Amino acid sequence: MIMNNDIEVLIIDDDQDVLDSYQQLLEMSGYKVKAITDPTQVTTLLHKDWPGVVVTDMYMPGLSGMDLLEHIKSLDPELPVIMITGHGDIPMAVDAVRRGALDFLQKPLKPAELLSLLDKHLPVRKQKIEQRTTLSQTTSEVLLGDSPLIVKIREKITQIALTTRDVLVEGENGTGRHTVAKLLHQNSTISQGPFVTTHGQNITCTADLQRAMISARGGSISLNNPHLMPSETQQWLCRFLLEQDRQNKKEVRVLAVTGTDPESLVEQETLLPELFYFLSQVRFQLPPLKQRACDITPLFKYFLKQSCQKLNKTVPAVDKAYINTLNRHDWTGNVLELKNVAELYAIGIVKLAGQDRTKPLEQMSSPLDDLVDSYEKQVIEDALYLFAGRINDVSNYLQVPRKKLYLRMKKHNLDKSEYKVHG
């Protein structure tokens, strides 16, 4: 029995004799074919990642070719459909192409024309599904979690990344908005082009944005908080995007990153309605961590293991009571906050335990002052390893002023240069 994913061509026609002739032609040409007379069966045979081409008659009882086209496109807008139509139905066939059909052929069917279309488009479809599969694996490794919300976002990334459509990525700080923007660029057809990041607050005039767009030509620009740009600069960007659409030529893909409610920015008249319209044709809304609570524990353990590998340390045990504490926490800083907590846990600093505390020492093998000094040195050294000697990062991480950190490092004879990564 041929499995659905092995079917290369699905043919639908209510005339069994016509269907038999189509099937014989295609099988003799080496295609794996499934032929059906009932268009309502399509629901059970196709899915969004089916790697084949549909060939269907325009007129059928029960479900017209146009209704069938609409159903197939709801599964996957890029799933290729070839319509077979009578001579008098050309306007309807043209309309079907406008609605997403790949092409149409007139009756009586010319075998060479059908075979030519299949030879051209079937390999493209198979390649696209292979790319989606690879992208899905990559996305799962970067955008972590198994909650329905995050799974849906990963699926949408696999559909959109392979296009060059402009995108609006929304969410609270720390939810993974910039991760999504990078994934969309890195897995697109323009991934070899530049990926430029800029912030609306740094765009003080249109010339600033124009320079950034020139730098991003042939690639993508991650534009953070576009509502902070001057109004005239937003207007220029609207004209730029409109001109790209008119010419059907994509010089720069815009990946805009905003907060959770861009519509309110339009109401406040800080974001131009027309710019919002252009950017919001494709929207990714990243959920806060508290809305994907089932991901908290696996994410914490993943980040903890990752940190311990960087530090060449054994992964410490995590008490069930502490896991419960993690799950009860509000996580206003979302995934980024969870990652920081896991990294601190890896170096012995336990946060979210009522008050921040360190893990208890197993035994008093030395005087208290010596133990405190030894522990302080270890914590600073671990942080230096973690951030490759970058003092600003270490200072922020340990929540200690730079001057005080340098004094502590001098006390313990620690030199930041010894922890830098040397290529």
C-alpha positions as MATLAB code, in Angstrom:
seq = 'MIMNNDIEVLIIDDDQDVLDSYQQLLEMSGYKVKAITDPTQVTTLLHKDWPGVVVTDMYMPGLSGMDLLEHIKSLDPELPVIMITGHGDIPMAVDAVRRGALDFLQKPLKPAELLSLLDKHLPVRKQKIEQRTTLSQTTSEVLLGDSPLIVKIREKITQIALTTRDVLVEGENGTGRHTVAKLLHQNSTISQGPFVTTHGQNITCTADLQRAMISARGGSISLNNPHLMPSETQQWLCRFLLEQDRQNKKEVRVLAVTGTDPESLVEQETLLPELFYFLSQVRFQLPPLKQRACDITPLFKYFLKQSCQKLNKTVPAVDKAYINTLNRHDWTGNVLELKNVAELYAIGIVKLAGQDRTKPLEQMSSPLDDLVDSYEKQVIEDALYLFAGRINDVSNYLQVPRKKLYLRMKKHNLDKSEYKVHG';
ca = [
       0.000    0.000    0.000;
       1.342    3.422   -0.968;
       1.596    5.739    2.071;
       0.310    9.312    1.669;
       3.815   10.809    1.775;
       4.865    8.492   -1.046;
       2.051    9.656   -3.321;
       3.512   12.133   -5.788;
       0.315   13.035   -7.654;
      -3.249   13.036   -6.344;
      -5.811   13.113   -9.194;
      -9.473   13.973   -8.590;
     -12.199   13.603  -11.223;
     -15.766   12.290  -10.933;
     -15.506   10.547  -14.336;
     -13.923    7.150  -13.678;
     -12.938    6.592  -17.317;
     -11.126    9.955  -17.488;
      -9.514    9.229  -14.134;
      -8.263    5.839  -15.309;
      -6.668    7.374  -18.402;
      -4.916   10.058  -16.310;
      -3.652    7.456  -13.878;
      -2.376    5.157  -16.605;
      -0.540    8.031  -18.305;
       1.199    9.151  -15.123;
       2.076    5.662  -13.878;
       3.598    4.822  -17.280;
       5.649    8.022  -16.879;
       7.001    6.780  -13.535;
       4.848    8.742  -11.069;
       3.296    7.312   -7.903;
      -0.357    8.156   -8.293;
      -3.519    8.123   -6.179;
      -6.760    8.592   -8.128;
     -10.136    9.329   -6.499;
     -13.615   10.232   -7.744;
     -14.855   11.694   -4.454;
     -13.303   15.103   -3.668;
     -14.435   14.909   -0.028;
     -11.804   12.177    0.526;
      -9.048   14.749    0.119;
      -9.361   15.642    3.819;
      -8.075   12.208    4.826;
      -5.319   12.060    2.206;
      -3.521   15.410    2.493;
      -1.726   17.347    5.220;
       0.250   20.600    5.265;
       3.614   18.906    4.584;
       2.442   16.516    1.879;
       5.232   16.510   -0.759;
       3.130   16.095   -3.898;
       0.965   17.880   -6.495;
      -2.841   17.830   -6.758;
      -4.521   17.610  -10.181;
      -8.282   18.207  -10.003;
     -11.240   18.757  -12.296;
     -13.065   22.076  -11.943;
     -16.622   20.650  -11.857;
     -17.508   17.787   -9.510;
     -20.615   16.865   -7.498;
     -20.403   17.307   -3.745;
     -17.451   19.695   -3.795;
     -16.475   22.002   -6.651;
     -12.912   22.445   -7.772;
     -12.906   25.991   -6.366;
     -14.151   24.814   -2.957;
     -11.566   22.047   -3.024;
      -8.842   24.572   -3.868;
      -9.869   26.695   -0.879;
      -9.721   23.644    1.405;
      -6.295   22.569    0.129;
      -4.898   26.086    0.542;
      -6.141   26.130    4.134;
      -3.886   23.115    4.770;
      -0.885   24.788    3.149;
      -1.028   27.930    0.997;
       1.968   26.660   -0.987;
       0.573   23.201   -1.790;
       0.563   23.017   -5.628;
      -2.798   22.496   -7.367;
      -3.339   22.129  -11.131;
      -6.921   22.726  -12.323;
      -8.440   20.875  -15.307;
     -11.159   22.895  -17.027;
     -13.326   22.969  -20.108;
     -12.756   25.450  -22.942;
     -15.608   27.719  -21.839;
     -14.388   27.992  -18.263;
     -11.192   29.943  -18.860;
     -12.276   32.970  -16.765;
     -13.008   30.676  -13.831;
      -9.656   28.935  -14.279;
      -7.873   32.294  -14.312;
      -9.704   33.172  -11.087;
      -8.517   29.872   -9.591;
      -4.911   30.835  -10.355;
      -5.505   34.176   -8.645;
      -6.734   32.261   -5.609;
      -3.619   30.149   -5.436;
      -3.827   27.402   -8.070;
      -0.473   26.586   -9.633;
      -1.803   26.499  -13.206;
      -4.706   25.222  -15.286;
      -5.010   22.939  -18.308;
      -7.874   22.730  -20.805;
      -9.782   19.642  -21.913;
      -9.081   17.621  -23.912;
      -5.909   17.253  -21.894;
      -2.590   17.203  -23.708;
      -0.402   14.659  -21.909;
       2.837   16.491  -22.693;
       1.559   19.671  -21.012;
       0.574   17.847  -17.811;
       3.852   15.938  -17.650;
       5.810   19.142  -18.249;
       4.082   20.877  -15.316;
       4.682   17.914  -13.012;
       8.334   17.618  -14.046;
       8.774   21.289  -13.260;
       6.872   21.678  -10.000;
       7.047   18.317   -8.192;
      10.815   18.554   -7.467;
      10.293   22.113   -6.182;
       7.563   20.910   -3.810;
       9.691   18.023   -2.522;
      12.656   20.334   -1.945;
      10.465   22.794   -0.054;
       9.175   20.065    2.276;
      12.746   18.862    2.901;
      13.709   22.452    3.784;
      10.744   22.685    6.134;
      11.744   19.460    7.876;
      15.304   20.693    8.370;
      14.059   24.081    9.543;
      11.643   22.444   11.977;
      14.509   20.523   13.560;
      16.679   23.644   13.769;
      13.851   25.697   15.268;
      13.136   23.047   17.913;
      16.772   23.187   19.004;
      16.779   26.990   19.331;
      13.226   27.980   20.279;
      12.770   25.539   23.129;
       9.599   24.179   24.704;
       6.708   21.819   24.017;
       3.727   23.934   25.056;
       1.034   24.279   22.361;
       1.710   28.021   22.050;
       5.420   27.619   21.309;
       4.849   24.603   19.017;
       2.440   26.717   16.958;
       5.026   29.491   16.665;
       7.689   27.020   15.499;
       5.299   25.683   12.855;
       4.604   29.201   11.642;
       8.340   29.921   11.433;
       8.815   26.915    9.139;
       6.161   28.340    6.811;
       7.287   31.974    6.818;
      11.084   31.699    7.044;
      11.421   30.385    3.503;
       9.676   33.492    2.151;
      10.937   37.074    2.199;
       7.784   38.572    3.690;
       8.085   41.393    6.203;
       7.202   40.334    9.742;
       6.068   41.868   13.038;
       7.371   40.026   16.120;
       5.556   41.005   19.323;
       6.019   40.140   22.972;
       7.380   41.070   26.368;
      11.107   41.426   26.978;
      12.821   38.077   27.359;
      10.211   36.015   25.480;
      12.461   35.192   22.521;
      11.457   37.891   20.026;
      15.008   38.425   18.766;
      15.528   34.647   18.581;
      12.530   34.427   16.242;
      13.838   37.294   14.099;
      17.227   35.568   13.755;
      15.612   32.222   12.903;
      13.516   33.866   10.198;
      16.627   35.367    8.612;
      19.006   32.420    9.071;
      16.576   29.998    7.425;
      15.421   32.220    4.574;
      16.468   32.339    0.945;
      18.494   35.467    1.813;
      20.345   33.908    4.748;
      23.699   34.572    3.064;
      22.923   38.283    3.076;
      23.561   40.628    6.017;
      21.516   40.635    9.227;
      21.476   44.174   10.598;
      19.997   45.085   13.995;
      18.953   48.630   14.778;
      16.791   50.336   17.389;
      14.116   52.936   16.799;
      15.485   55.157   19.563;
      18.804   55.342   17.680;
      17.104   56.430   14.451;
      16.971   60.200   14.888;
      16.412   61.050   11.242;
      15.555   59.377    7.952;
      19.204   59.336    6.896;
      20.003   57.045    9.861;
      17.469   54.478    8.674;
      18.562   54.811    5.049;
      22.150   53.991    6.037;
      20.965   50.948    7.990;
      18.857   49.769    5.033;
      21.820   50.109    2.693;
      23.886   47.971    5.087;
      21.105   45.348    5.115;
      20.662   45.242    1.319;
      20.336   41.675    0.111;
      19.435   40.507    3.622;
      17.296   41.435    6.622;
      17.021   44.278    9.103;
      15.786   43.640   12.646;
      14.084   46.923   13.506;
      13.372   47.221   17.229;
      10.590   49.559   18.382;
       9.924   51.281   15.039;
       7.400   53.575   16.788;
      10.345   55.428   18.376;
      11.504   56.642   14.962;
      10.452   60.139   13.834;
       7.137   60.284   11.980;
       8.785   61.369    8.719;
      11.161   58.394    8.943;
       8.235   56.033    9.406;
       6.631   57.611    6.329;
       9.814   57.040    4.331;
       9.846   53.379    5.395;
       6.224   53.029    4.262;
       7.141   54.356    0.827;
      10.163   52.048    0.695;
       8.039   48.968    1.516;
       5.323   49.999   -0.944;
       7.868   50.438   -3.727;
       9.310   46.986   -3.019;
       5.813   45.506   -3.335;
       5.083   47.370   -6.554;
       8.324   46.282   -8.180;
       8.054   42.772   -6.701;
      11.719   43.129   -5.807;
      12.883   42.600   -2.253;
      15.992   44.596   -1.438;
      15.623   44.350    2.337;
      13.396   42.155    4.484;
      12.080   44.031    7.533;
      11.703   42.058   10.766;
      10.104   44.524   13.189;
      10.239   43.804   16.939;
       7.749   45.476   19.289;
       6.045   45.100   22.662;
       2.800   43.241   23.305;
       0.280   45.798   22.047;
       1.358   47.578   18.845;
      -2.276   48.582   18.163;
      -2.123   50.867   21.206;
       0.900   52.576   19.652;
      -1.240   53.348   16.617;
      -3.977   54.727   18.891;
      -1.374   56.865   20.684;
      -0.225   58.111   17.256;
       3.383   57.074   17.831;
       3.220   54.307   15.198;
       1.848   55.290   11.799;
      -1.236   53.218   10.866;
       0.113   52.586    7.366;
       3.444   51.319    8.734;
       1.616   49.039   11.150;
      -0.407   47.750    8.184;
       2.712   46.939    6.155;
       4.507   45.243    9.055;
       1.554   43.309   10.472;
       0.713   41.214    7.402;
       2.582   38.417    9.180;
       2.587   38.576   12.986;
       4.351   36.464   15.599;
       2.993   36.957   19.118;
       5.428   35.496   21.655;
       3.693   34.350   24.853;
       5.035   35.262   28.307;
       6.610   32.349   30.170;
       3.749   32.219   32.688;
       1.412   31.289   29.811;
       3.581   28.273   28.952;
       4.113   26.986   32.485;
       4.709   23.407   31.334;
       7.970   24.596   29.751;
       9.458   26.086   32.940;
      10.991   22.913   34.396;
      12.476   21.486   31.154;
      13.821   24.926   30.187;
      15.477   25.381   33.594;
      17.113   21.944   33.401;
      18.277   22.615   29.836;
      19.860   25.974   30.748;
      21.395   24.455   33.902;
      22.980   21.628   31.916;
      24.202   24.079   29.272;
      25.846   26.296   31.911;
      27.501   23.353   33.653;
      28.939   22.162   30.342;
      30.470   25.621   29.762;
      31.956   25.560   33.262;
      33.051   21.910   32.975;
      31.083   21.132   36.135;
      28.833   18.253   37.138;
      25.157   19.114   36.878;
      23.900   19.573   40.459;
      20.767   17.909   41.791;
      17.644   20.057   41.910;
      15.224   19.523   44.802;
      11.565   18.994   43.997;
      10.714   21.841   46.387;
      12.882   24.188   44.325;
      11.201   23.053   41.098;
       7.867   23.926   42.734;
       9.293   27.354   43.601;
      10.281   27.868   39.964;
       6.798   26.945   38.791;
       5.169   29.376   41.246;
       7.359   32.310   40.257;
       5.869   35.158   38.148;
       8.773   35.301   35.657;
       8.337   38.938   34.729;
      11.639   38.641   32.852;
      10.337   35.546   31.020;
      12.742   33.012   29.460;
      15.724   35.346   29.805;
      15.152   35.577   33.567;
      14.810   31.797   33.818;
      18.083   31.357   31.942;
      19.868   33.752   34.309;
      18.493   31.883   37.345;
      19.717   28.571   35.899;
      23.182   30.007   35.203;
      23.432   31.321   38.761;
      22.322   27.946   40.104;
      25.140   26.335   38.123;
      27.719   28.413   40.020;
      26.086   27.851   43.395;
      23.776   30.844   43.770;
      20.191   29.802   44.495;
      17.640   32.475   43.651;
      13.860   32.483   44.194;
      14.196   30.711   47.555;
      12.470   33.337   49.671;
      15.690   35.321   49.831;
      18.626   34.636   47.542;
      20.944   32.192   49.215;
      23.738   29.834   48.315;
      23.579   26.075   48.533;
      24.609   24.835   52.009;
      28.133   23.566   52.450;
      28.397   19.883   53.264;
      30.892   20.241   56.100;
      33.015   22.786   57.953;
      36.417   21.573   56.843;
      38.090   24.979   57.389;
      37.535   28.125   59.475;
      34.524   30.195   58.394;
      36.571   33.144   57.038;
      38.635   30.811   54.853;
      35.497   29.107   53.563;
      33.889   32.463   52.723;
      37.021   33.644   50.872;
      37.326   30.366   49.012;
      33.689   30.437   48.010;
      33.847   34.070   46.901;
      36.876   33.308   44.729;
      35.094   30.311   43.180;
      31.953   32.303   42.368;
      33.936   35.113   40.707;
      36.139   32.636   38.832;
      33.121   30.704   37.566;
      31.539   33.941   36.342;
      34.783   34.948   34.609;
      34.802   31.596   32.819;
      31.114   31.939   31.938;
      31.608   35.367   30.334;
      35.135   34.832   28.974;
      36.591   37.585   31.154;
      34.139   40.317   30.048;
      34.068   42.472   33.190;
      30.869   44.361   32.337;
      28.980   41.087   31.926;
      30.511   39.600   35.081;
      29.678   42.756   37.053;
      26.050   42.701   35.898;
      25.779   38.962   36.410;
      27.055   39.056   39.996;
      25.244   42.351   40.672;
      28.378   44.046   42.003;
      29.924   47.395   40.900;
      32.919   47.109   38.576;
      35.247   48.855   41.059;
      34.252   46.486   43.839;
      34.621   43.499   41.513;
      38.167   44.553   40.560;
      39.076   44.849   44.256;
      37.749   41.358   44.935;
      39.619   39.994   41.910;
      42.843   41.649   43.107;
      42.302   40.128   46.554;
      42.032   36.633   45.037;
      44.782   37.222   42.437;
      42.378   36.792   39.506;
      43.321   38.261   36.104;
      40.499   38.691   33.549;
      42.905   38.087   30.622;
      43.341   34.478   31.710;
      39.671   33.793   31.042;
      39.334   35.339   27.602;
      38.684   33.060   24.651;
      41.691   32.957   22.348;
      41.017   32.032   18.737;
];
